[in-house]
């Protein structure tokens, strides 16, 4: 799952198994030092038509004028500094005007926000 756009056929939902609280804490701490991230969510993403594709995905929401590539690099650096017990997560940097942001918020998988 390399890209997610408004035209991708996928479902965003809360994980079927509760996410490890230690993992949530580590992700929250990693994104806390990156001022460009306004909020972050950690739901599962499933692609239509593909069995067993549930992927825990970190959606880091940035202001529309922020550089997504710079933020992604910063986030990767922060996340690489903490162990994840081999639990892979996908990372997506999305702007505040992302058409499906409300669907992501509706999963109630918020891991951090900034006023």
FINUTI-827868 format. One record per residue (C-alpha): residue number from 1; y, z, x. Coordinates in steps of 0.5 Angstrom, whole numbers, plus 500, padded with zeros to 3 digits. Layout:
N
REC; n; north; up; east
REC; NUM; Y; Z; X
...
//
This chain:
115
REC; n; north; up; east
REC; 1; 500; 500; 500
REC; 2; 506; 497; 504
REC; 3; 511; 497; 499
REC; 4; 513; 499; 493
REC; 5; 518; 496; 488
REC; 6; 520; 496; 481
REC; 7; 515; 490; 480
REC; 8; 509; 493; 484
REC; 9; 503; 495; 479
REC; 10; 502; 502; 480
REC; 11; 502; 509; 477
REC; 12; 505; 515; 480
REC; 13; 502; 522; 478
REC; 14; 501; 529; 480
REC; 15; 495; 529; 484
REC; 16; 489; 531; 481
REC; 17; 487; 537; 486
REC; 18; 493; 541; 487
REC; 19; 497; 540; 494
REC; 20; 495; 545; 499
REC; 21; 502; 549; 499
REC; 22; 502; 549; 507
REC; 23; 502; 542; 507
REC; 24; 508; 542; 502
REC; 25; 512; 547; 506
REC; 26; 511; 543; 512
REC; 27; 513; 537; 509
REC; 28; 519; 541; 506
REC; 29; 521; 544; 513
REC; 30; 521; 537; 516
REC; 31; 525; 534; 511
REC; 32; 530; 540; 511
REC; 33; 533; 538; 517
REC; 34; 535; 531; 515
REC; 35; 542; 531; 512
REC; 36; 541; 524; 509
REC; 37; 535; 526; 504
REC; 38; 538; 528; 498
REC; 39; 531; 530; 495
REC; 40; 523; 529; 496
REC; 41; 517; 528; 492
REC; 42; 510; 529; 494
REC; 43; 506; 525; 488
REC; 44; 500; 521; 488
REC; 45; 500; 513; 487
REC; 46; 495; 509; 485
REC; 47; 495; 502; 485
REC; 48; 492; 498; 478
REC; 49; 486; 495; 479
REC; 50; 484; 498; 486
REC; 51; 479; 504; 485
REC; 52; 480; 510; 489
REC; 53; 487; 508; 491
REC; 54; 490; 515; 490
REC; 55; 495; 516; 496
REC; 56; 499; 522; 497
REC; 57; 506; 519; 498
REC; 58; 512; 523; 500
REC; 59; 518; 519; 497
REC; 60; 524; 521; 500
REC; 61; 531; 520; 496
REC; 62; 537; 518; 500
REC; 63; 544; 516; 498
REC; 64; 544; 508; 497
REC; 65; 549; 507; 503
REC; 66; 544; 510; 508
REC; 67; 540; 506; 513
REC; 68; 533; 507; 510
REC; 69; 530; 505; 517
REC; 70; 533; 510; 521
REC; 71; 531; 516; 516
REC; 72; 524; 514; 516
REC; 73; 524; 514; 524
REC; 74; 527; 521; 523
REC; 75; 522; 523; 518
REC; 76; 516; 521; 522
REC; 77; 519; 525; 528
REC; 78; 520; 531; 524
REC; 79; 513; 530; 521
REC; 80; 509; 529; 528
REC; 81; 512; 535; 530
REC; 82; 507; 539; 525
REC; 83; 500; 539; 524
REC; 84; 497; 536; 517
REC; 85; 490; 538; 518
REC; 86; 488; 530; 518
REC; 87; 491; 530; 511
REC; 88; 494; 523; 511
REC; 89; 500; 522; 507
REC; 90; 504; 515; 505
REC; 91; 512; 516; 506
REC; 92; 517; 512; 502
REC; 93; 524; 512; 503
REC; 94; 528; 510; 497
REC; 95; 535; 510; 494
REC; 96; 538; 514; 489
REC; 97; 538; 507; 485
REC; 98; 531; 506; 485
REC; 99; 529; 504; 478
REC; 100; 523; 508; 478
REC; 101; 526; 514; 481
REC; 102; 525; 518; 474
REC; 103; 518; 516; 473
REC; 104; 517; 520; 480
REC; 105; 521; 526; 478
REC; 106; 517; 526; 472
REC; 107; 511; 528; 476
REC; 108; 514; 535; 478
REC; 109; 512; 534; 485
REC; 110; 519; 536; 488
REC; 111; 518; 539; 495
REC; 112; 525; 539; 497
REC; 113; 533; 537; 495
REC; 114; 540; 538; 497
REC; 115; 546; 539; 493
//
